[in-house]
Amino acid sequence: MSRIGNAPVSIVDGVTVSFNDGVVTVKGKKGELTQKIDKRISVEIEGDSINFKRSDDQKESRSLHGLYRALVANMIEGVTNGYKTEQELVGVGYRANVKGNLLELALGYSHPIVIEIPSEVKVTAETVKGQPPVVTLESHDKQLVGQVAAKIRSLRKPEPYKGKGIKFKGEELRRKAGKTAAK
């Protein structure tokens, strides 16, 4: 059984945390985030730490206990340092261009794909000769960065034979052997 919910979350300097009407608000130098907390979980802010308590020991309450503790810890990390993810476009002719909050991708289809990126996420596309293009997403909201990255990846998932597609930087793909010649 996980006991992550019992661990206190420390509040870093420059971050203010408030809890009103079942909503935790975290403010820092990178921005502001809010999270609604279930009524079965109580939040106690004491000095520079936050403690989470559950009302009973039912299975759902125990899982929510750890969930909300992790979400608030991620919010504090996000408003202080932020989150960043990098994706590589592996394939011949794959390109990425950024125009304002629009990301235009050429992924081997007959038409370019244009994705509107939320205003909270900063996106950059970098192309270096001899390397696959890299799309970088940065924001203070971990959930939003992950959601946008998953949407971009879903446009062309890496295939197991040649490894073409959109993959996260440093990701190891499971490769399959191709056909062997019959004699």
MARSENU-949438 format. One record per residue (C-alpha): residue in three letters; x, y, z. Coordinates in pm, whole numbers, plus 50000, padded with zeros to 5 digits. Last residue first. Example, Ala and Ser with C-alpha at 12.3 -4.5 7.8 and 13.67 -1.06 7.14 Angstrom:
BEGIN
REC;residu;x;y;z
REC;Ser;51367;49894;50714 .
REC;Ala;51230;49550;50780 .
***
This chain:
BEGIN
REC;residu;x;y;z
REC;Lys;51574;48039;45006 .
REC;Ala;51332;48281;45173 .
REC;Ala;51455;48632;45250 .
REC;Thr;51382;48749;45602 .
REC;Lys;51103;48991;45679 .
REC;Gly;51169;49267;45927 .
REC;Ala;51295;49234;46281 .
REC;Lys;51099;49431;46536 .
REC;Arg;51214;49735;46732 .
REC;Arg;51101;49829;47079 .
REC;Leu;51164;50201;47096 .
REC;Glu;51388;50363;47356 .
REC;Glu;51281;50718;47441 .
REC;Gly;51565;50969;47483 .
REC;Lys;51368;51252;47325 .
REC;Phe;51001;51158;47307 .
REC;Lys;50891;51002;46980 .
REC;Ile;50707;51122;46671 .
REC;Gly;50720;50879;46379 .
REC;Lys;50961;50651;46196 .
REC;Gly;51128;50373;46396 .
REC;Lys;51197;50159;46087 .
REC;Tyr;51016;49841;46196 .
REC;Pro;50839;49930;46525 .
REC;Glu;50633;50233;46413 .
REC;Pro;50658;50553;46610 .
REC;Lys;50317;50718;46658 .
REC;Arg;50220;50975;46395 .
REC;Leu;49943;51220;46496 .
REC;Ser;49915;51060;46842 .
REC;Arg;50252;51212;46938 .
REC;Ile;50119;51567;46901 .
REC;Lys;49813;51487;47115 .
REC;Ala;50029;51316;47378 .
REC;Ala;50259;51620;47397 .
REC;Val;49957;51852;47437 .
REC;Gln;49821;51638;47722 .
REC;Gly;50157;51605;47894 .
REC;Val;50221;51980;47885 .
REC;Leu;49868;52046;48015 .
REC;Gln;49902;51804;48305 .
REC;Lys;50240;51945;48410 .
REC;Asp;50116;52306;48423 .
REC;His;50405;52557;48453 .
REC;Ser;50473;52534;48081 .
REC;Glu;50731;52430;47820 .
REC;Leu;50693;52225;47500 .
REC;Thr;50994;52155;47275 .
REC;Val;50959;52018;46919 .
REC;Val;51282;51868;46780 .
REC;Pro;51356;51813;46409 .
REC;Pro;51563;51500;46339 .
REC;Gln;51939;51554;46320 .
REC;Gly;52170;51583;46015 .
REC;Lys;52113;51958;45986 .
REC;Val;51963;52100;46303 .
REC;Thr;51592;52191;46315 .
REC;Glu;51435;52345;46623 .
REC;Ala;51066;52393;46693 .
REC;Thr;50953;52593;46995 .
REC;Val;50632;52579;47197 .
REC;Lys;50536;52779;47506 .
REC;Val;50226;52637;47675 .
REC;Glu;49984;52859;47869 .
REC;Ser;49839;52999;47542 .
REC;Pro;49710;52657;47438 .
REC;Ile;49868;52516;47115 .
REC;Glu;49659;52513;46797 .
REC;Ile;49769;52223;46580 .
REC;Val;49822;52247;46202 .
REC;Ile;49886;51929;46002 .
REC;Pro;50042;51969;45657 .
REC;His;49879;51781;45369 .
REC;Ser;49952;51466;45167 .
REC;Tyr;50079;51292;45481 .
REC;Gly;50449;51239;45546 .
REC;Leu;50455;51417;45880 .
REC;Ala;50475;51787;45790 .
REC;Leu;50380;51968;46112 .
REC;Glu;50255;52323;46166 .
REC;Leu;50235;52434;46529 .
REC;Leu;50010;52736;46585 .
REC;Asn;50046;52959;46893 .
REC;Gly;50251;53221;46709 .
REC;Lys;50377;53051;46393 .
REC;Val;50587;52746;46485 .
REC;Asn;50728;52518;46216 .
REC;Ala;50792;52142;46227 .
REC;Arg;50931;51913;45957 .
REC;Tyr;50930;51544;45861 .
REC;Gly;51079;51501;45513 .
REC;Val;51238;51163;45583 .
REC;Gly;51137;51037;45925 .
REC;Val;51198;51087;46297 .
REC;Leu;51019;51390;46447 .
REC;Glu;51175;51421;46793 .
REC;Gln;50981;51531;47100 .
REC;Glu;51102;51738;47394 .
REC;Thr;50919;51794;47723 .
REC;Lys;50954;52079;47972 .
REC;Tyr;50796;52151;48308 .
REC;Gly;50816;52463;48523 .
REC;Asn;51072;52551;48792 .
REC;Thr;50882;52737;49068 .
REC;Val;50519;52736;48949 .
REC;Gly;50551;52380;48820 .
REC;Glu;50718;52231;49129 .
REC;Ile;50440;52373;49349 .
REC;Met;50174;52235;49113 .
REC;Asn;50347;51895;49102 .
REC;Ala;50340;51877;49484 .
REC;Val;49969;51973;49473 .
REC;Leu;49897;51692;49226 .
REC;Ala;50100;51437;49424 .
REC;Arg;49914;51513;49751 .
REC;Tyr;49584;51506;49563 .
REC;Leu;49653;51160;49421 .
REC;Gly;49791;51010;49743 .
REC;His;49474;51088;49940 .
REC;Leu;49248;51013;49642 .
REC;Ser;49373;50653;49645 .
REC;Arg;49311;50614;50019 .
REC;Ser;48964;50768;49990 .
REC;Glu;48876;50527;49708 .
REC;Lys;48987;50223;49908 .
REC;Gln;48798;50320;50224 .
REC;Asp;49011;50423;50520 .
REC;Asp;48814;50728;50633 .
REC;Ser;48829;51110;50645 .
REC;Arg;49162;51149;50469 .
REC;Lys;49436;51388;50579 .
REC;Phe;49673;51595;50363 .
REC;Asn;49954;51802;50512 .
REC;Ile;50106;52116;50358 .
REC;Ser;50441;52255;50471 .
REC;Asp;50608;52596;50510 .
REC;Gly;50404;52723;50804 .
REC;Glu;50112;52486;50853 .
REC;Ile;49865;52445;50565 .
REC;Glu;49614;52170;50646 .
REC;Val;49416;52012;50362 .
REC;Ser;49125;51774;50422 .
REC;Ile;49043;51489;50184 .
REC;Arg;48692;51337;50174 .
REC;Lys;48554;51664;50030 .
REC;Asp;48747;51610;49705 .
REC;Ile;49002;51884;49625 .
REC;Lys;48964;52127;49332 .
REC;Gln;49302;52230;49192 .
REC;Thr;49424;52578;49103 .
REC;Leu;49741;52698;48932 .
REC;Glu;49911;53039;48914 .
REC;Gly;50214;53149;48717 .
REC;Lys;50591;53111;48667 .
REC;Lys;50698;53323;48969 .
REC;Gly;50463;53144;49206 .
REC;Lys;50098;53109;49306 .
REC;Val;49927;52788;49423 .
REC;Thr;49551;52778;49479 .
REC;Val;49388;52479;49649 .
REC;Val;49010;52461;49608 .
REC;Gly;48770;52297;49857 .
REC;Asp;48606;52625;49965 .
REC;Asn;48938;52803;50028 .
REC;Phe;49293;52661;50051 .
REC;Ser;49588;52897;49991 .
REC;Val;49947;52838;49882 .
REC;Thr;50205;53110;49821 .
REC;Val;50535;53033;49650 .
REC;Gly;50843;53260;49664 .
REC;Asp;51029;53032;49904 .
REC;Val;50935;52665;49853 .
REC;Ile;50635;52506;50028 .
REC;Ser;50709;52155;50150 .
REC;Val;50457;51879;50084 .
REC;Pro;50403;51648;50382 .
REC;Ala;50424;51270;50335 .
REC;Asn;50103;51094;50443 .
REC;Gly;49963;51082;50089 .
REC;Ile;50266;50889;49962 .
REC;Arg;50182;50592;50184 .
REC;Ser;50136;50341;49907 .
REC;Met;50000;50000;50000 .
***
